[in-house]
Amino acid sequence: MCGITGIFAFNLVGKFNKIQTMNATLALQKRGPDYQDVYVDEWVGLGHRRLSIIDTTSVAHQPMWDESKRYCIVFNGEIFNYQELRQTLEQKGHSFFSHSDTEVLLRLYMEEKEHCLNKLNGFFSFCVYDKADQTFFLARDRYGIKPLLYLFDEHKFLFASEMKSIVEYGIEKNIDYNSLYIYLQLNYIPAPDSIFQDVKKLMPGHYMKVSHQHIDIQPYYTIPYDASAAENNPITYQDAQKKLRDLLEASVQRRLVADVPLGAFLSGGIDSSVVTALASKHKPDLHTFSIGFRDEKFFDETEYARLVAKQFNTEHTVFSLTNHDLYTHVHSVLDYLDEPFADSSALAVYILSKETRKHATVALSGDGADELLAGYNKHAAFHRIIQKGWKEEAVSALDPLWRALPKSRNSPIANKARQFARFSEGMRLSAKDRYWRWASFADKDEALKMFHPDLRTSKWLNDFVPRRKSILSSIPDKESINDILLTDTQLVLPNDMLTKVDMMSMANGLEVRVPFLDYEVVNFIFSLPGDFKINRSLRKRVLQDAFRDVLPEKLYNRPKKGFEVPLLKWFRNEMKSLITEDLLSEKFIHDQGLFSYSEIEKLKQQLFSSNPGDVHARIWGLIVFQWWWKKNMG
């Protein structure tokens, strides 16, 4: 696990940017604390920061060249089937000077060029420089576990693992208002776009070829989902459970290869418990890690985590936190974000990663299972609408009541009113509009009103429609639950969940591996009928039933809790002055010229009222953006 960056200068103007290759590499030091090196020639610069995981010796350092000095690679990630690939390459006459997966990837590319991607089981972003042909080849893994940003103009091509590295090359930082508009709705910015007009993100499952002043981007993988074939799959439910168990066990086993200490996140939920159960079979000394929330007992699942740890005899460590402990890390998280990203649970992932890194360099996690197998509240809501009956119609008919009632996440009754209001609103919308609304914290009109009136122009607003259309392209007019899960896997998973885990783990030099996102597991799950995944009483149905005889009985038939950072409490207390006198003050907003202060004032009034609803999520989105703005644009 590492940080990579590079530049291909096309002319003398581009060469001025190439001078910054070392600084761009230094900017990635937290991703790779173990070693740094750069390569620079007349037109090209490549940089690498290393977090040593497999073959920790110096011969595996990067940038890495083949013996002919024609091909050079910088690579971020892990190839879990590298030993099998190495054996095949040796049979074809290749000899190796290291025991690293990096060298295997380099030689496989030399042998098969872009076709090598279909043989890789792992997660990655990498660049191969062909010095003879003067070309770059770049690729990103199938599901977007590892990031890859780039900039292409008439003078140069840049790429990096993080925006902070791209910025070091001295780029023009022009805000993409469409990206900001979407951010104000979703609280993150989906690929291929970024907060800056000229910086893009390579989409998951895509590769890119770069030659002099030309780029060519192509997909190499899409999830093999056929709606009709999935719903008519003849596999029995029992056989599906067995195959899922076998595939997950093989995936976990592949992800246990490391030359450094390895552990597992264990929240006490089904997903991480399954990963722990399988890992402990093949690693008897498994170390597991949990976070406990002393002040938020409703979200504290350490009791269940301890049950799992005891059953599988893991060495278990609990990091017990107060709300104050969480709050002390807010500034560290905000400082690390180099693009606006407002999933507040990043804070918990940051602390879990920071504490885990004291004991291990690699951690397995249960990420991906909720998006693949319908684990969220919203999936139950989609399922109810798709299968709607008189109960759903009754909730919709009472919409005026839900709208009139106070709504807040801070009390059971107010939270239920909030949920019913969102559900009844969704009932009235089309399939695509419903998905977008439930993915958002603000609707399109609310987000648009946030902009300063001078910025609400058709010049950039016209671009929003095709962006949204592209994101929602996998949802038909009459959706199934599998259509929703496919869209989640393409939107929410890479742009929110995986981005969060990558940034917060890499900020602490920790590699996180995700067994549920082995492509064999994903392909199989999308071949199954929707009712294998969710029914009226059970989410992640096939997963839960597949491991029912393995996991502690207490893990079953309890509500999914997740975790929510106590933002509302902080905003009304510790962070109040930051909101009212600094980041969202009238003077700051006026001087900035981006937002309508009257709209921000309404949000602040709602925040401090008895009916806050979901406003804290929107306020957090604004705080994150304003903090980022002061650091990067102010």
N, C-alpha and C positions, 0 to 999 in steps of 0.2 A: 504494500500500500504506500502510495507516494504522491508527489506533486510533480506535474510536468508542465513545461512551457516551451514555446519556440516561435521563431520568426523566419519568414522567407521574404527577403527584400527583392523587389522587382527593379528598382532603380536607385539612384543616388539619394533621393528623398527617403526612400524606405531604409536605406543604410543608416540614416540618422537615428531611426528607431531601434535598429539592431544593437546600438551601443548599450541599450538598457537591458540586454539579456541577463546579465548578472543580477541586477536589481529585481527583475521580474522573477528570477529563480529564488532569490532571498525572501521574497514576499510569501513564498509557499513553505517557509521553514517549519511551521507547526504540522503540516501534513507529513513532512519527512524530517524528523529531528536527527537521524543517524548519520547522514552523509549528503554532501552537495557536490555537484560538478556541472560544468557547462562545456559545450563545444561551439566554437565560432569559426566560420571561414568567411570568404568574401561576401557571400549573399545570404548565408544561413546561420542562425543561432539556435541552439537547443539547450535546455536546462532541465535538471532533475534534482529533486529532493527525495531522499530515500528513508522509508521506514522499513527496516530489514525484517523480513518474515521467513522467506525461504532462501537457503544458502546465504548466510549472513556474512560471508567472507568478502574481501575486496574484489575478487574476480567477478562478482555479480553486480558491481557498481554500474551505474548508468550516467551518461549516455553510453550504450554498449554497441560495439562494432563487430561485424563478422571478420574473419581472418583476412579477407580480400580488401578490407577497408572501403567497400562499396556501400554497404548497408549499415545504417545506424538507427537504433531504437531508443525512445523514451517511453516508459510504460507505467501506468498506474493501475493496480488491480492484482488479481490472482487468477491463474489458469489451473483449475483443480484436476484436470485430466492430463497434466503436462507429462507425467511419467509414461503413460501409454503412448502419447504423441511422440515422445523422445525415442521410445523403442522403435516405432515405425520409421522415424527419420534415420535412426542408426542403421536400420536394414536397407535404407536407400543410399547409404554411404556417408551420411553426415557424422562428423566427430564433434565432441563438445569439450569446452574448456572449463565449464562451471556445472553446478548442479541446480541452477536456477530455472524457474519457469520463464523468465525473461528471454533467455537464450533459446529456449524451445520455441517461443512465439516468434522470435526473429527468424530462425531457420525455417519454421513452417511458412512464414510469409515469403521467404526467398524461394521456397519450393512451389507454393500454390497461389501466391499473390492474394487477391481479395477472397478467393475461395477458401482460404484458411479459416475465415470467420465462422463458417458453418460447423467446423470441427471443434471449436472452443467451448468448453464447459467452464464458465467462470464469470467474472465481472471485470470490466476493464474500460479504460480509454488509453489509446496509444498513438504514437506517430512513428512511422518508419521513413527515414530520409534515404533516398536513392541518389547517391552522389554522382553516379555516371549519367543518369537520366535527368538529374536536377528536378526531382519531384518529391512531394510529401504524400504519404498515404496515412490517413487517420481513420479511426473507428471507435465506436462507443458500443457497450454491451447491449444485449437484447432489451432490457427493461429499464435502463437508465440508472443503474445502481451507482455508477461512477460518472461524474460530470465532465463535459468538454465544451468550453466556450471558444469562439473564434471571431476574428474580424478580418474582412477582406475588402480591399479597395485597390485603386490603380497603382499604389506604391508598394503594397506589402500584404502579406497574410500573417496573422498572429493567432496563436492558440494558447490555452492554459486550462488548468484544473479549476481555477477560481478567478473571479473578476478582479480581485486585488492585484493579481499578476498582470492581467491585460492592461490595467490602468497604468502600471509602471512603465509601459512602453511610450507613454506620453500621448495617448489618444485624445481625440475631441470627445468631451463628455456631454453629448446632447440627449436630453431626456426624451424617451419615446412616450408620448402622451397616451397612446393606445395601451401600452404596457401598464402605465400608471392607472388608467381607467379600469383595466381588468384587475389589477392589484387591489384597487379600492372595492372591488366586488368579491374576489376570491381570497385575498390576503396573501397571494403569491403570484408569480409571473410564469405562465406555462411556456415551455420550449415550443417553437424554436426562437422565441423572442426573449429580450432582456430589458432591463430598465434603460439601456442606452440604444439609440437608433442603430448604430453601426455594429454592435456586438450581438452575435447570435449564439444559440446553443445547438450543437449537433443533436438531432433527434435520436432517441434510443433505437437500436437495431439498424443504424445507418452507417455508411462509410463515406469517406470523402477523398478525392484525388485532387491534388494541387500541383499545377505546373505554372510556368511563367504567365502571370496575369490571367489565369483561368482556374476555376474550380468546378468539379463535377460531384454532386451528392446523389447517392443511390441507397435504397433500402436493401438489406440482405436478410432481414427476418421480419415477419409479422406473425402474430399469434394465429395458429391455424384453426380458426373458429368458423364453423358453419352452423347457423342457428337450427336449421332443420335436422341436420345430422346429429347434433347434440341432443335435441329433444327426442329423437328416435333411436338413440344409441341402445343396442340390445343388451348391453352389459347389465348384469343384475346388481342390485344395491350392495349385496354381500361381496361380490367380486370386486366392485369399485372400492370398497373399504380395504380389502386385502391389497389391491394394487397400489392404492394411495400409501398404505403403510410401507410397502416394499420400496416404492420410489422415494419416499421421504427418508427412509433409513439409508438408502444408498446416497442420497444427497447430503445428509448429515455426515456420513462416513467420509465422503470426499472432502468435506470442509473441515476435517480435523487435522489435516496435514499442515504442520507448521514447525519451524525450528526455534520457536519462542513460546513462552507461556500462553496457554489458550484456556478460555473459560466460556461461560454462557450467561446472558441476561435471563433472569427468571422473575417475571412479574407476578406469577400466581394465576395468570390467565391460561386458557387452553393452549394457545399457540406456542408460547415459550416453554410451557410444561411438556408439550410433545417433543420439542427440540431437545430439552434436557433429558427426557426419558430415553430418546434414541442415542444421544451423544454418550450418556453414561454407560451404555452397553459396550461401547468401543473405547471409552476412555474412563477407566475406573477411578482415576484421581481428578475427575472433573470439578472445577471450581465454579460456583454459581454466584450471581450478584443480584441483589434487589434493592430498590429504594422504598423506604417507609416514610409516611407523611404523618407525623405526630399530631399536627394541628388539624388535619383533614381526615378524620377517621373513616369517613365514608369512602374515600379513595384509597385507603391503606389496605393493600392486598397481601401484606407480608405474612399473614397467618397462613394463607394458601400456598405461598412460595415456600414457606418452611415445611409444610406437609409434603410437597413434591420433593424438596431437597432431602428430607428424611427418608422418603420411600426409595429414592435412587442413590442414597448414601453419598451425596455430593458434599464437598467442602463449601459451606454456604456463608456468605457475608451479606449482612443487611446494613445499608447506609440509612440511618434514621434521621430525617430532616424536619426542621420546623419551617414555618412560612418565612421566618427571618433568614434562615439558611438559604432558602430559595431566592429571597430578595437580594441577598448579598452578591449573587451571581448575575443579576440582571444586566449590569453595565458590561461585564465581560462578554456576555452573549451579544448584546447590541453592538459592541465594538468589533466583534468578529464578523458580523454580517456585512458582506460587501455588495449585497443587492437587497432591496427591501423584501423581507420574508417574515410573515407575522403569524406563524403557527406557534402559539405561546407554550405548547408542550415541549418545544425545543429546549426550554430551560431545564426541564427534568432530564432530558436526554444528555444535555451538556454535563450536568452534575453526575449522572450515572456513569458517563464516559470518563470523566475526570477521576472519580474514585476507583473505577474498575482498572484504569491504566496503572494504578499503583501496584496492582497484583498481576495483570496480564497485558499482553500486547494485542491479542486477538480475542474477540467475543462473538459467539453465535447469537442470533436474535430471531424472534418469531415474526418479523415484519413481512408483510405481503399477504398473510393468510386472510385478513379481513377483507381486502379488496378482491381476492380470488374466490372466496367462499362465502361472501355475504355475512360479514360479522358486525356491521354497524347498525345503529338505530334506523338510519335512513333506508337501509336495505329492507328492513321489516316494513317500513312505510311504503316503499315502492311495491313490495310484494302484496301488501293489503290493497293498494290501488289497482294493481294488475288483476287481482282476484276479488275485487270489491263486491261487497254485499250490503245488507241493510245497515250494519253498524257503521261502515265507512260513509254511507250516504247520510246517516244521522249526524255524524261529526261535521260533515260539510254543511248540513242544513243549519247547524248551530253556529255558523261562522260569525254572525254579529255578536254573539255572546263572547266568543273567544277574543274577538277584537276589543271588546269593551273591558275585559278583565285585566288587572295588572299582570305583567309578564316579567319573570325574572328567573334565573337559574338558581337563585339563592334560597328558595323555599319550594317544597314539594308541590303545593297547589299552584303557585305562580308558574312553576316550571311546566306543569301539565297543561296549563292554559297556553303557554308559549308553544309547546309541541302541537297541541290541537290546532292552534292558529296557523302554524306552518303547514300542517297536514291539509287543512281545509283549503288553504291557498293553493297547494299543489294539486288538489283534486280538480280545480277549475282550469288548469293549464294543459297545454299540449305536452307530449312526451319530452321533447327537446327543451321546451321552456321550463318544465317541471325539474328536469335534471339540473339545468343551469341555476334555477332559483334555489334549489336545495344544496347546491355546491357553494352558494354565495352567502356572504354576510350582509350584503346590500344589493338591492335590485339595480337595474340599469339606470333608472331615473334618479334614484338616491345617489348613486355614484357620480353621475353627471353633474348634479347640483353642487357637488363638492368643489368643482373647478371654479376658478375665477371666471366671471362672465366673459372676459376677453379671450379666454382659451377654449370656449365651447364652440369650436368651428368645425364645419364639414370637412375641412382640409385633412384632419386626422380621424374624425369620427367615422367617415366612410369606410375606413379600413377595419373597423371593429366587426362589422357584419361578416366578412369572409373569415376573419380569425375565429369568431365564435362558431361559424358554420363548420369549419375544419375540425374544431375540438369535438363537436357534437355529431360528426358524420357517421359514427357507428351506432347511433340510436335511431331506429326506424319510427314511423308514425305510431305504430302499436308495439310498444317495447316489451321484451321479456326480461326476466331478472338477469339472464346471461348477457344481454345487451348492456345493461347497467354496469355489470361487473367488468365487461370489456372496456367500457369508457373509463371507469375508475382506474383500471390497470394502465390505461394510456394517459390519463390526466392527473388524478390525485396521487397515485402511487409514485411516479417519477418526479413530479414537480413539487409535491408537498412532503410526503412521508419519507421517501428516499433522500431527497435533498436535505431534509432535517437531520436524518441520521448521519449522512455523509459529513455535513458541515460540523455538527456538534461532536462527532467522534474524532474527526480529523483535527479539530481545534485542540484536541488533547492527545494526538498521536496514537489513536486507537483504531485498529481495523475491525469493522463489523461485517460478519458474513451472514447471509440470509438464505437458509436452506429451502424455504418455500419458493424461492425464485430460481431454482434450478429449472432449466428450460424443459426438461423431461416431465417435471412435476406440473409446470404451468400448462404445457400442451395437453397433458392428460386431463387436468381439471376442466379445461375449456372444451373437452370432448363429452362432458357429462351433462345430463339434463339439469335444468334449474332446480327442480324439486329435490334433487340429491343434496343441494346446498342449503336450501331454506324452505321451511313450511311455516304454518301459523304459530307453531310452538317452539321451533328450534332453528337457530342460525348456525352456519358452518356445520351443517347436519352430518355430512359424510365424514368429516374430520373428527367430530365429537364421538360419533358412533364407532369409528375405526379404532379409537384409543380408549374406549370406555372400560375395557377390562384391564387396562394398564395404569391409568391415572387414578389418583384418590377420588373416591365417590363425592367428596365434599366440593370438588371443582365444578360439578354439574348442577344444573337447575338453580343458578344464581344469576342475578342481573349483571350484564357487562358494565363495568364501572369506568374503565379508562382512567384518565387523569386530567383534571383541569387546574391550571395555575390560578391561585386566588387573586386574579387581576382586579376585580371590583373592590376588594378590601384595600389593595395597594393604592389604587387610583384615588380612593377617598381618604387615604391617610399618607403613607410614606411618599407617594409619587404625586400628590396633589399639587405641590408647588411647581414641579417639573411641567405639569400639564397647564396650569393656569397662568404661571408667570414666565414660562420659557417656551417650550416647543409648540404649544397651542395658544400662546398669548396673542392678543390682537396685534401688537407691534410686530412680532415675528411673522405672523401670517401676512400682514400688510407689506412688510419689507420683502418677503419672499416672492409674492406675486403669483403664486400657483393656485391657491385655494380661496374659496368664498368664506370669509370669516363668519358671516351670518349663519351659514350652515354648520360650521364647526361650533359656534356658540350654542346652537340647538342640541348638538350631540353632547356638549358639556353639561347643559341643563338637564338632559335626560339621564346622564351618568350620575348626577347627584340627586336625582329624584327618587321617589318610592316605586317607580315603574321603569327600571333600567332596561328590561328586555335583554337583547343581545348586544347592547351598545358597547359594552366593554371590549368586545372583539374588534369592533370598528375603531374604537379609541386606540387600542393596542396597535392596529394597523397604521394609524396616523403617527403614533409615537415612534414606531420602528422606522417609518419613512422619514420623519423629521430628524431623527438621530442620524440616520444614514446621510441625509441631505447636508446637515451641519458638518459632518466628517468628510464628505466627498465633493460637495458642491459649494459650500459656504465660503 
